[in-house]
Amino acid sequence: MPDAETARLMKVTEAIVREFDRQGVADTLVKLGFDALEMARVAIRAADGDVVPFRRP
């Protein structure tokens, strides 16, 4: 993965995790098996215009 793409992925992942913590749901989502990196990938693809089905693990 190119450095710019990796940096973008990490920045989005950090924002997602920070928001989950702010809302107090981070622990629950971890227990349910959600993966923050995968959610970041989905968010990036959606922002780039790709339609991404998102299912619960």
C-alpha positions in Angstrom: 0.0 0.0 0.0 1.4 3.4 -0.9 2.4 5.7 2.0 -0.3 8.2 1.2 -3.0 5.5 1.1 -1.7 4.1 4.4 -1.7 7.6 6.0 -5.2 8.2 4.8 -6.4 4.9 6.2 -4.8 5.5 9.6 -6.2 9.0 9.8 -9.7 7.8 9.1 -9.3 4.8 11.5 -8.2 7.2 14.3 -11.2 9.5 13.6 -13.6 6.5 13.8 -12.1 5.2 17.0 -12.1 8.6 18.6 -15.8 9.1 17.7 -16.6 5.6 19.1 -14.8 6.5 22.3 -16.6 9.9 22.5 -20.0 8.2 22.1 -19.0 5.5 24.7 -19.6 2.6 22.3 -16.1 1.5 21.5 -16.0 -1.4 23.9 -19.4 -2.7 22.8 -18.4 -2.6 19.1 -15.2 -4.5 19.9 -17.2 -7.1 21.8 -19.5 -7.4 18.7 -16.5 -8.1 16.5 -16.4 -4.8 14.5 -13.0 -4.0 13.0 -12.1 -0.3 13.0 -9.6 -0.7 10.1 -12.3 -2.4 8.0 -14.8 0.3 8.8 -12.2 2.9 7.8 -11.6 1.1 4.5 -15.4 1.1 3.9 -15.6 4.8 4.8 -12.8 5.7 2.4 -14.3 3.7 -0.5 -17.7 5.3 0.1 -16.1 8.8 0.1 -14.4 7.9 -3.2 -17.8 7.0 -4.6 -17.8 3.2 -4.4 -21.0 1.5 -3.2 -20.0 -0.7 -0.3 -22.4 -3.1 1.4 -21.7 -3.0 5.1 -22.7 -6.0 7.1 -22.5 -6.9 10.7 -19.7 -9.4 11.4 
